[in-house]
């Protein structure tokens, strides 16, 4: 009744969240994880993982990428429960906000390909979770833990590049209780030394504080007159921003005890569940276009072709039908060279420029002609002085060389000419 609709929601592209809320020893962790010894008593998270991977294997028209994250909030500090994996580092994490979304910086997100691999990471995270002996539970969870199963779905038959991203968030909240019940209890139950009792008291204060802020956020979301929602009050409410009144479909599981001694906590849990029922969310499919390199290249080719067709139409309307936007081949380069040569030979030369590519090619041919002329000049000068009618031509070339040196400030020296009377040749 709870897990199956959430899994179907995530597979359709929506975000979904399940929160287990209640006092210590009410069965929150058992509801979320289940028994580690009996397969038939597995919890909501293992069943959801099995369902997701079963559906992923059956939907062959899509390509799925599944990742798992495990975040612990202990005494208002955030830790990666998968930090014991190779390459990971256990440290206090921080929150960053971008575009209205919240991201935990440094939280690892390993890709999981099978149900067995995902369950192995879940049990790895559970073994790293902060627990301690409590008056009501000898193996009490002393932190809030968030399991995030992220899915990315791409179509194998559609080349549009649309990627559907969704997220299944499972939250196992630490137990709420009065401090006097955490610090005292039955005479038959011992919680260790004084230091252990003080540590337990500090944990209980941090838990109750974060749950109080959570309730304040829920009350603000349920009130139509409240314009400000205090999401930044604690790490827990910041991480659950989307789950609480955001882009998500959220379900609250209220875990209660039926004994008379827990009546006060049971009523408090039920009141919180009542307030939570008045919170409305606005879930939507999370889709974006992410093209593969091949598809991106094809898209660029199509866009270039479309732009070329628009340019051709524009040129035809402007009576410039002779303009070409294709790369210059040898014949086109020869035509540009002829235009440049005619321009240099004429006293009032003129070249009609048709495009930027044509302009670049004109400058390129100017450079080619200049280099060819320079090479001929150097060849003549290297040949040495000549007599007869050719001497006048040589004199003109030497005057041209002197002019080049004067204008550029660079001395031009050729092989065969003595430099500065030093007896050597440059």
C-alpha positions as CSV (number, residue, x, y, z in Angstrom):
1,X,0.0,0.0,0.0
2,X,3.0,2.3,0.5
3,X,6.0,1.1,-1.4
4,X,4.4,0.0,-4.6
5,X,2.7,3.4,-5.4
6,X,6.0,5.2,-4.6
7,X,8.0,2.9,-6.9
8,X,5.5,3.4,-9.8
9,X,5.7,7.2,-9.2
10,X,9.5,7.2,-9.4
11,X,9.5,5.0,-12.6
12,X,7.1,7.5,-14.2
13,X,9.6,10.3,-13.6
14,X,8.4,11.9,-10.3
15,X,10.2,12.3,-7.0
16,X,8.8,10.3,-4.1
17,X,9.6,10.3,-0.4
18,X,8.7,8.1,2.5
19,X,9.4,9.2,6.1
20,X,9.2,7.0,9.2
21,X,8.4,9.2,12.3
22,X,7.8,8.1,15.9
23,X,9.3,7.7,19.3
24,X,12.3,5.5,20.1
25,X,11.6,1.7,19.8
26,X,8.4,2.3,17.8
27,X,9.7,0.3,14.9
28,X,10.9,2.9,12.5
29,X,14.1,1.2,11.4
30,X,12.3,-2.1,11.3
31,X,9.8,-0.6,9.0
32,X,12.4,0.9,6.8
33,X,15.1,-1.8,6.7
34,X,13.4,-4.8,8.3
35,X,15.1,-7.9,9.8
36,X,18.5,-8.8,8.7
37,X,17.9,-12.5,9.5
38,X,14.5,-13.2,7.8
39,X,13.9,-12.4,4.1
40,X,10.1,-12.3,4.6
41,X,10.5,-9.6,7.2
42,X,12.6,-7.2,5.0
43,X,11.6,-3.6,5.2
44,X,10.3,-1.0,2.9
45,X,13.6,0.0,1.4
46,X,14.7,-3.5,0.3
47,X,11.3,-4.2,-1.2
48,X,11.4,-0.9,-3.1
49,X,14.8,-1.6,-4.4
50,X,13.7,-5.1,-5.6
51,X,10.6,-3.6,-7.3
52,X,12.6,-0.9,-9.1
53,X,15.2,-3.3,-10.5
54,X,12.5,-5.7,-11.5
55,X,10.7,-3.0,-13.5
56,X,14.0,-1.7,-14.9
57,X,14.8,-5.1,-16.3
58,X,11.3,-5.4,-17.9
59,X,11.3,-2.0,-19.6
60,X,13.7,-2.8,-22.4
61,X,12.8,0.3,-24.5
62,X,14.6,2.4,-21.9
63,X,18.2,2.6,-20.6
64,X,18.3,3.2,-16.9
65,X,21.1,4.5,-14.6
66,X,20.5,3.8,-10.9
67,X,22.6,5.4,-8.1
68,X,22.4,5.1,-4.4
69,X,23.3,7.6,-1.7
70,X,23.2,7.2,2.1
71,X,23.3,10.3,4.3
72,X,23.4,10.4,8.0
73,X,22.6,13.5,10.1
74,X,24.1,13.0,13.6
75,X,24.2,15.9,16.1
76,X,23.5,18.4,13.3
77,X,26.5,17.1,11.3
78,X,26.2,15.2,8.0
79,X,28.2,12.2,7.1
80,X,28.4,9.8,4.2
81,X,27.5,6.3,5.3
82,X,29.3,4.9,2.3
83,X,32.5,6.6,3.2
84,X,34.1,3.2,4.1
85,X,34.1,2.3,0.4
86,X,37.4,2.5,-1.5
87,X,38.1,6.1,-2.5
88,X,35.6,7.7,-0.1
89,X,36.4,9.9,2.9
90,X,34.4,10.3,6.1
91,X,34.0,14.0,6.9
92,X,31.4,16.5,7.8
93,X,29.5,17.4,4.6
94,X,27.9,20.7,3.7
95,X,24.8,21.9,1.8
96,X,24.8,24.0,-1.3
97,X,21.8,25.6,-3.0
98,X,21.5,26.2,-6.7
99,X,18.4,27.1,-8.6
100,X,16.1,26.3,-5.8
101,X,17.4,22.8,-5.4
102,X,19.5,21.5,-2.4
103,X,22.6,19.4,-2.9
104,X,24.9,17.8,-0.3
105,X,28.4,18.5,-1.4
106,X,30.8,15.5,-1.3
107,X,28.0,12.9,-0.9
108,X,29.1,9.8,-2.9
109,X,26.6,8.4,-5.4
110,X,27.9,5.0,-6.6
111,X,26.1,3.4,-9.6
112,X,24.4,0.2,-8.9
113,X,23.5,-2.3,-11.6
114,X,21.7,-5.0,-9.7
115,X,19.4,-5.4,-6.6
116,X,22.2,-7.4,-4.8
117,X,24.7,-4.6,-5.3
118,X,22.2,-2.0,-4.0
119,X,21.4,-4.1,-0.9
120,X,25.0,-4.6,-0.2
121,X,25.5,-0.9,0.0
122,X,22.4,-0.5,2.2
123,X,23.8,-3.0,4.7
124,X,27.2,-1.3,4.5
125,X,25.5,2.0,5.4
126,X,23.5,0.4,8.2
127,X,26.7,-1.0,9.8
128,X,28.2,2.6,9.8
129,X,25.2,4.2,11.4
130,X,25.4,5.8,14.9
131,X,23.6,3.6,17.4
132,X,23.8,3.3,21.2
133,X,22.0,1.6,24.1
134,X,18.9,3.2,25.2
135,X,16.4,2.7,28.0
136,X,13.7,1.8,25.5
137,X,15.9,0.1,22.9
138,X,19.3,-1.6,23.4
139,X,20.2,-0.9,19.7
140,X,18.7,2.6,19.3
141,X,19.4,4.7,16.2
142,X,20.8,8.1,17.3
143,X,20.8,9.8,13.9
144,X,18.5,10.6,11.0
145,X,19.3,8.5,7.9
146,X,18.3,9.3,4.3
147,X,18.5,6.7,1.6
148,X,18.3,8.2,-1.9
149,X,17.8,6.0,-5.0
150,X,18.3,8.2,-8.1
151,X,17.1,7.1,-11.6
152,X,18.0,8.4,-15.0
153,X,15.9,7.1,-17.9
154,X,16.9,7.5,-21.6
155,X,14.9,6.1,-24.5
156,X,16.6,3.5,-26.7
157,X,14.3,4.2,-29.7
158,X,13.8,8.0,-29.4
159,X,16.8,10.2,-30.5
160,X,15.4,13.4,-29.0
161,X,17.9,13.1,-26.1
162,X,15.3,13.6,-23.4
163,X,16.4,12.3,-20.0
164,X,13.9,11.7,-17.2
165,X,15.4,12.0,-13.7
166,X,13.6,10.9,-10.6
167,X,14.5,10.2,-7.0
168,X,13.1,7.9,-4.3
169,X,14.0,9.2,-0.9
170,X,13.6,6.9,2.2
171,X,14.0,8.7,5.5
172,X,14.5,6.9,8.8
173,X,14.1,9.6,11.5
174,X,15.7,9.2,14.9
175,X,13.3,8.5,17.7
176,X,11.7,11.4,19.6
177,X,11.4,11.2,23.3
178,X,11.5,13.3,26.4
179,X,14.9,13.8,27.9
180,X,13.9,12.3,31.3
181,X,12.9,9.1,29.6
182,X,16.2,8.9,27.7
183,X,18.3,9.5,30.8
184,X,16.3,7.3,33.3
185,X,14.5,4.0,33.0
186,X,14.0,0.6,34.5
187,X,16.2,-0.5,37.2
188,X,17.0,-3.7,35.2
189,X,18.2,-1.6,32.3
190,X,21.7,-0.1,32.3
191,X,23.0,2.4,29.8
192,X,26.6,2.3,30.9
193,X,28.8,4.9,32.6
194,X,28.1,8.5,33.3
195,X,29.9,9.5,30.2
196,X,27.6,7.3,28.1
197,X,24.6,8.9,29.8
198,X,25.9,12.4,29.0
199,X,26.5,11.4,25.4
200,X,23.0,9.9,25.2
201,X,21.6,13.2,26.6
202,X,23.4,15.3,24.0
203,X,22.1,13.0,21.2
204,X,18.6,13.3,22.5
205,X,18.8,17.1,22.7
206,X,20.1,17.2,19.1
207,X,17.4,14.8,17.9
208,X,14.5,16.7,19.6
209,X,15.8,20.0,18.3
210,X,15.9,18.9,14.7
211,X,12.4,17.2,15.0
212,X,11.1,20.4,16.5
213,X,12.3,22.4,13.5
214,X,10.8,19.7,11.3
215,X,7.4,20.2,13.0
216,X,7.7,24.0,12.6
217,X,8.3,23.6,8.9
218,X,5.3,21.3,8.6
219,X,3.1,23.7,10.5
220,X,4.2,26.6,8.3
221,X,3.5,24.6,5.2
222,X,0.0,23.8,6.5
223,X,-0.8,27.4,7.3
224,X,-2.1,29.5,4.5
225,X,-1.1,32.8,6.2
226,X,2.6,31.9,6.5
227,X,4.7,33.5,3.8
228,X,8.1,32.2,5.1
229,X,9.0,28.5,5.4
230,X,12.0,28.0,7.7
231,X,13.7,25.3,5.7
232,X,17.1,26.5,6.8
233,X,16.5,26.0,10.5
234,X,18.3,22.7,10.5
235,X,20.2,20.3,8.3
236,X,17.3,17.9,8.3
237,X,14.8,20.4,7.0
238,X,17.2,21.7,4.4
239,X,17.8,18.2,3.0
240,X,14.1,17.5,3.0
241,X,13.1,20.8,1.2
242,X,11.8,19.1,-1.9
243,X,10.0,16.4,0.2
244,X,8.2,19.0,2.3
245,X,6.0,20.9,0.1
246,X,8.2,20.8,-3.0
247,X,8.5,18.8,-6.2
248,X,7.8,15.5,-4.6
249,X,5.1,13.0,-3.6
250,X,5.5,12.4,0.1
251,X,4.2,9.7,2.4
252,X,4.5,9.8,6.2
253,X,4.6,6.5,8.2
254,X,3.7,7.2,11.8
255,X,5.2,4.5,14.1
256,X,3.6,4.3,17.5
257,X,3.8,2.1,20.7
258,X,0.6,0.7,22.2
259,X,1.7,0.5,25.8
260,X,0.2,2.9,28.3
261,X,3.6,4.3,29.3
262,X,4.1,5.7,25.8
263,X,0.6,7.3,25.5
264,X,2.0,10.8,25.6
265,X,4.6,10.2,22.8
266,X,1.9,8.3,20.8
267,X,-0.5,11.3,20.9
268,X,2.4,13.6,19.9
269,X,3.2,11.4,16.9
270,X,-0.4,11.3,15.8
271,X,-0.7,15.1,16.1
272,X,2.4,15.4,13.9
273,X,0.8,13.0,11.3
274,X,-2.4,15.1,11.3
275,X,-0.4,18.3,10.6
276,X,1.6,16.5,7.9
277,X,-1.6,15.5,6.1
278,X,-2.4,19.2,5.5
279,X,0.8,19.7,3.6
280,X,0.4,19.8,-0.2
281,X,3.1,19.2,-2.7
282,X,3.4,19.9,-6.4
283,X,5.1,17.0,-8.1
284,X,6.1,17.2,-11.8
285,X,8.1,15.0,-14.2
286,X,11.8,15.9,-14.1
287,X,12.9,15.9,-17.8
288,X,15.7,17.6,-19.6
289,X,17.4,17.2,-22.9
290,X,20.9,15.7,-22.8
291,X,22.2,14.7,-26.2
292,X,25.0,12.2,-26.8
293,X,28.1,13.4,-28.6
294,X,26.9,11.8,-31.8
295,X,23.4,13.3,-31.5
296,X,24.9,16.7,-30.7
297,X,27.1,16.5,-33.8
298,X,24.1,15.6,-36.0
299,X,22.1,18.5,-34.5
300,X,25.0,20.9,-35.3
301,X,25.2,19.7,-38.9
302,X,21.4,20.2,-39.3
303,X,21.6,23.7,-37.8
304,X,24.5,24.7,-40.1
305,X,22.6,23.4,-43.2
306,X,19.5,25.3,-42.2
307,X,21.5,28.5,-41.7
308,X,23.1,28.1,-45.2
309,X,19.7,27.7,-46.7
310,X,18.6,30.9,-45.0
311,X,21.7,32.8,-46.4
312,X,21.1,31.5,-49.9
313,X,17.5,32.8,-49.7
314,X,18.7,36.1,-48.4
315,X,21.2,36.5,-51.2
316,X,18.7,35.6,-53.8
317,X,16.4,38.3,-52.5
318,X,19.3,40.8,-52.6
319,X,20.3,39.8,-56.2
320,X,23.5,38.2,-54.9
321,X,23.0,34.7,-56.3
322,X,26.7,34.2,-57.1
323,X,27.7,34.0,-53.4
324,X,28.9,30.6,-52.2
325,X,29.2,29.6,-48.6
326,X,31.0,26.3,-49.2
327,X,34.7,25.9,-48.4
328,X,37.0,27.2,-51.1
329,X,38.3,24.6,-53.5
330,X,41.3,25.0,-55.9
331,X,39.2,26.6,-58.7
332,X,37.8,29.2,-56.3
333,X,41.2,30.0,-54.9
334,X,42.5,30.4,-58.5
335,X,39.7,32.9,-59.2
336,X,40.6,34.9,-56.1
337,X,44.3,34.9,-57.0
338,X,43.4,36.3,-60.4
339,X,41.3,39.0,-58.8
340,X,44.1,40.0,-56.5
341,X,46.7,40.0,-59.4
342,X,44.4,42.3,-61.5
343,X,43.9,44.6,-58.5
344,X,47.7,44.9,-58.0
345,X,48.3,45.5,-61.7
346,X,45.6,48.2,-62.2
347,X,45.9,51.8,-61.0
348,X,42.3,51.9,-59.8
349,X,41.7,48.2,-59.0
350,X,38.6,47.0,-57.3
351,X,37.6,43.7,-55.7
352,X,33.9,43.0,-54.9
353,X,33.8,41.2,-51.6
354,X,30.9,38.8,-51.2
355,X,31.4,37.2,-47.8
356,X,33.7,37.0,-44.8
357,X,35.1,33.7,-46.2
358,X,35.8,35.5,-49.5
359,X,37.6,38.3,-47.5
360,X,39.8,35.8,-45.7
361,X,40.8,34.2,-48.9
362,X,41.7,37.5,-50.5
363,X,44.1,38.2,-47.6
364,X,45.5,34.7,-47.9
365,X,46.2,35.3,-51.7
366,X,47.8,38.7,-50.9
367,X,50.1,36.9,-48.5
368,X,51.0,34.2,-51.1
369,X,51.8,36.8,-53.8
370,X,53.9,38.7,-51.3
371,X,55.9,35.6,-50.3
372,X,56.5,34.7,-53.9
373,X,57.7,38.2,-54.7
374,X,60.0,38.2,-51.7
375,X,61.4,34.8,-52.7
376,X,62.2,36.1,-56.2
377,X,63.9,39.2,-54.8
378,X,66.1,37.2,-52.5
379,X,67.1,34.9,-55.3
380,X,68.2,37.8,-57.5
381,X,70.2,39.4,-54.7
382,X,71.9,36.2,-53.8
383,X,73.1,35.8,-57.4
384,X,75.4,38.9,-57.0
385,X,75.9,42.0,-59.1
386,X,75.5,41.8,-62.9
387,X,76.7,44.0,-65.8
388,X,75.0,45.4,-68.8
389,X,71.3,46.1,-68.9
390,X,70.6,43.8,-66.0
391,X,72.7,46.0,-63.6
392,X,70.0,48.6,-63.6
393,X,67.4,46.1,-62.5
394,X,69.8,44.9,-59.7
395,X,70.2,48.5,-58.6
396,X,66.4,48.8,-58.3
397,X,66.2,45.7,-56.3
398,X,68.9,46.9,-53.9
399,X,67.2,50.2,-53.5
400,X,64.0,48.3,-52.7
401,X,65.9,46.3,-50.0
402,X,67.3,49.5,-48.5
403,X,63.7,50.9,-48.4
404,X,62.5,47.8,-46.6
405,X,65.3,48.2,-44.0
406,X,64.6,51.9,-43.5
407,X,60.9,51.4,-43.0
408,X,61.1,48.3,-40.8
409,X,64.3,49.1,-38.8
410,X,65.7,45.6,-39.6
411,X,68.9,45.0,-41.5
412,X,68.6,42.6,-44.4
413,X,71.8,40.7,-45.0
414,X,72.3,38.2,-47.9
415,X,74.9,35.5,-48.3
416,X,77.8,36.8,-50.3
417,X,77.9,40.3,-48.9
418,X,80.6,41.4,-46.5
419,X,79.2,42.7,-43.2
420,X,80.7,45.8,-41.6
421,X,84.1,45.1,-43.0
422,X,84.7,42.3,-40.5
423,X,86.0,40.1,-43.2
424,X,83.1,37.6,-42.8
425,X,80.0,36.9,-44.8
426,X,76.5,36.9,-43.4
